[in-house]
Amino acid sequence: MNFEDLQKAWQCQHASAKFTINADPGVLLKEVRRNQQLWGTINFWGAVLEIVGEFLATLFFSYQGLRHANWTPFRLPDWDSVLVAFACAGVGTFRTFMLVHRRIAQRRKQTTANDPLKACIEASLNEVNHEIWLQRNVFWWCWLPFTTAFAVSFCYASLRFHTAKFLAFLVLFVIPLAWWGYRLSQFTVRKVLEPRRQELEALLTSLK
């Protein structure tokens, strides 16, 4: 039984059911390592793309806020655009910190070729638990700062230019986008991360 067969067997059984592993430990260890490397690569490059997008948004909104300023006491930057830029920079900085912290933690707990199968499964389980925590709290560290900054910016723009189109854009686009992003992250937790954690926990329990 290879790792894919083990996953299918676990998904087809009742939560209280038990199964045994009759696979070659060396083959199973190789499959666990392959899945661990694939998981780490996908998470790393996905986080890098998100960080690049957030800092590009920071540059864009900073330019929008500073392009008309002549730096005199009577002409200050558009603070609403600068506020959005700060929100983007804050989220990008936090995500960068989490990425670096995760890479350092992974290197400290990195398994070697001589480590047993149990150590490799525990390392994979720690990575999945960390990602679950990150996605479950995505509202507080990502979508809430973004939505708050855009809400303040668009409300100020509506009062400044005496038009409701900015409020309409906020209600019809920004808030639904934030809600969709949050629901997508929770869907990922339920359909991808939680099943993977259950599979690893079941495999770890079976080794005992």
HELIX and SHEET records of a PDB file:
HELIX    1   1 PHE A    3  CYS A   12  1                                  10    
HELIX    2   2 PRO A   25  LEU A   66  1                                  42    
HELIX    3   3 TRP A   79  ARG A  108  1                                  30    
HELIX    4   4 LEU A  117  ARG A  136  1                                  20    
HELIX    5   5 VAL A  138  VAL A  138  1                                   1    
HELIX    6   6 PHE A  139  TRP A  143  3                                   5    
HELIX    7   7 LEU A  144  PHE A  161  1                                  18    
HELIX    8   8 LYS A  165  PHE A  169  1                                   5    
HELIX    9   9 LEU A  170  VAL A  174  3                                   5    
HELIX   10  10 ILE A  175  THR A  188  1                                  14    
HELIX   11  11 VAL A  189  LEU A  193  3                                   5    
HELIX   12  12 GLU A  194  LEU A  207  1                                  14    
END                                                                             
